[in-house]
Amino acid sequence: MKTLNIVGAGRLGKVIARLARNSGRYRVAGICNRSPESAAAAVAFVGEGRACASLSALPAADMWLLAVPDAAIGRVAAELAMQARVAPGALAFHASGACEAALLGPLARRGLRCASLHPAFSFADAERAVATFAGTRCALEGEADACVELESLARDIGGLPFRLAPGGKPAYHAALCVASNYLLALTALAQELACAGGVEQALPLIGALMRQTLENALEIGPQAALTGPIARGDVQTVARHLAVMPSPMARATYLALGRATLEMAAPGLAPDDLERLAAELAPGADA
Ligand SMILES: NC(=O)c1ccc[n+]([C@@H]2O[C@H](COP(=O)([O-])OP(=O)(O)OC[C@H]3O[C@@H](n4cnc5c(N)ncnc54)[C@H](OP(=O)(O)O)[C@@H]3O)[C@@H](O)[C@H]2O)c1
């Protein structure tokens, strides 16, 4: 059984620790947070381990998870590399989606094998996260041998591991941000427009269409799922939409996404329609 230390058992760290413990393949040895009270609460949640007031109080371990906020990973890695119980050959990993394993440089120089494991999952509520984590895709990147070991950890906690190409992390994380955060911005814009049109139950109206569209896109691909005025080359309807945009931000977003939609629709459009739509949706039109 492998021993696992957690530095930063917050939203993500304590859930990964409990899932690892539940798998029966890992023993959580030590947990260190900024405050001893928070570390003690994490130990209680995990059901195993020792709350440590400082990095120097952590016991030796086979695996070290640095689940502190992204901005603190480099600093904590440097501090940890100075601790006597951190042994060469052990595995160190962080869980950032945007940053690479290179952030753990001080630990790599100390002889640890370093990688990152990013679950594409929101750890908003700890109990719920434990109950629903199974099937989560986990992106791995870093030293080859460390990735093999993290592949096992990911599977042991119910995840579906996959490898990211070197240098791919910023674009990978941008994809998740667009898919999740920007979807919410899009939902808010559609809601605002429906309300501007006098619709009282805006969310059920746009929600049903959004679900159907997403299902189509996932099933047959975004390009084949595209319908609507741009796909039909209907420039008058686009002009009517632009005339009722409730704010400069709504107009700018409509134009930018309209151009992206036009690029998808272009192969199926007549050259004249394509030209007229491109002019209607041109960046200068959002002034
Ligand atoms: N949350 C998510 O949904 C999610 C999803 C995927 C990936 N991630 C990644 O997971 C990592 C952690 O994010 P999180 O949301 O779990 O953060 P979080 O809830 O803010 O937890 C961070 C933890 O780090 C501890 N900490 C901060 N600085 C420390 C230091 N110098 N020494 C020891 N402990 C320290 C904090 O201690 P205190 O409790 O004492 O303040 C806290 O327990 C990040 O890399 C993030 O990108 C998060």
The ligand as a MOL file (V3000), in Angstrom:
LIG
                    3D

  0  0  0     0  0            999 V3000
M  V30 BEGIN CTAB
M  V30 COUNTS 48 52 0 0 0
M  V30 BEGIN ATOM
M  V30 1 N -11.7330 23.2440 -6.8790 0
M  V30 2 C -11.8660 22.6370 -8.0520 0
M  V30 3 O -12.9850 22.4060 -8.5260 0
M  V30 4 C -10.6260 22.2080 -8.8130 0
M  V30 5 C -10.8000 21.4190 -9.9730 0
M  V30 6 C -9.6700 20.9720 -10.6630 0
M  V30 7 C -8.4090 21.3560 -10.2320 0
M  V30 8 N -8.2750 22.1570 -9.1130 0 CHG=1
M  V30 9 C -6.9070 22.5100 -8.6910 0
M  V30 10 O -6.7030 22.0150 -7.3700 0
M  V30 11 C -5.7810 22.8630 -6.6800 0
M  V30 12 C -6.4070 23.2920 -5.3600 0
M  V30 13 O -7.5930 24.0220 -5.6360 0
M  V30 14 P -8.7840 24.0640 -4.5440 0
M  V30 15 O -9.9650 24.6250 -5.2490 0
M  V30 16 O -8.8900 22.7740 -3.8420 0 CHG=-1
M  V30 17 O -8.2030 25.1790 -3.5450 0
M  V30 18 P -8.7550 25.5260 -2.0690 0
M  V30 19 O -10.0820 24.9440 -1.8330 0
M  V30 20 O -8.5570 27.0030 -1.9230 0
M  V30 21 O -7.7340 24.7730 -1.1040 0
M  V30 22 C -6.3890 25.1310 -1.0600 0
M  V30 23 C -5.7840 24.5030 0.1770 0
M  V30 24 O -4.4020 24.8460 0.1780 0
M  V30 25 C -4.0530 25.2200 1.4870 0
M  V30 26 N -2.8690 26.0890 1.3900 0
M  V30 27 C -2.7580 27.2860 0.7750 0
M  V30 28 N -1.4890 27.7300 0.8720 0
M  V30 29 C -0.8100 26.7870 1.5830 0
M  V30 30 C 0.5400 26.6850 2.0300 0
M  V30 31 N 1.4270 27.6450 1.7820 0
M  V30 32 N 0.8950 25.5670 2.7450 0
M  V30 33 C -0.0090 24.5900 2.9910 0
M  V30 34 N -1.3140 24.6440 2.5800 0
M  V30 35 C -1.6880 25.7320 1.8950 0
M  V30 36 C -5.2620 25.8720 2.0710 0
M  V30 37 O -5.1870 25.7980 3.4870 0
M  V30 38 P -6.3220 26.4460 4.4510 0
M  V30 39 O -7.4950 25.4990 4.3430 0
M  V30 40 O -5.7120 26.4240 5.8000 0
M  V30 41 O -6.6050 27.7940 3.8950 0
M  V30 42 C -6.3810 24.9940 1.4910 0
M  V30 43 O -6.6210 23.8780 2.3170 0
M  V30 44 C -5.4600 24.0210 -7.6360 0
M  V30 45 O -4.2690 23.7260 -8.3290 0
M  V30 46 C -6.6390 24.0150 -8.5860 0
M  V30 47 O -6.3140 24.5540 -9.8620 0
M  V30 48 C -9.3530 22.5750 -8.3960 0
M  V30 END ATOM
M  V30 BEGIN BOND
M  V30 1 1 1 2
M  V30 2 2 2 3
M  V30 3 1 2 4
M  V30 4 1 4 5
M  V30 5 2 4 48
M  V30 6 2 5 6
M  V30 7 1 6 7
M  V30 8 2 7 8
M  V30 9 1 8 9
M  V30 10 1 8 48
M  V30 11 1 9 10
M  V30 12 1 9 46
M  V30 13 1 10 11
M  V30 14 1 11 12
M  V30 15 1 11 44
M  V30 16 1 12 13
M  V30 17 1 13 14
M  V30 18 2 14 15
M  V30 19 1 14 16
M  V30 20 1 14 17
M  V30 21 1 17 18
M  V30 22 2 18 19
M  V30 23 1 18 20
M  V30 24 1 18 21
M  V30 25 1 21 22
M  V30 26 1 22 23
M  V30 27 1 23 24
M  V30 28 1 23 42
M  V30 29 1 24 25
M  V30 30 1 25 26
M  V30 31 1 25 36
M  V30 32 1 26 27
M  V30 33 1 26 35
M  V30 34 2 27 28
M  V30 35 1 28 29
M  V30 36 1 29 30
M  V30 37 2 29 35
M  V30 38 1 30 31
M  V30 39 2 30 32
M  V30 40 1 32 33
M  V30 41 2 33 34
M  V30 42 1 34 35
M  V30 43 1 36 37
M  V30 44 1 36 42
M  V30 45 1 37 38
M  V30 46 2 38 39
M  V30 47 1 38 40
M  V30 48 1 38 41
M  V30 49 1 42 43
M  V30 50 1 44 45
M  V30 51 1 44 46
M  V30 52 1 46 47
M  V30 END BOND
M  V30 END CTAB
M  END
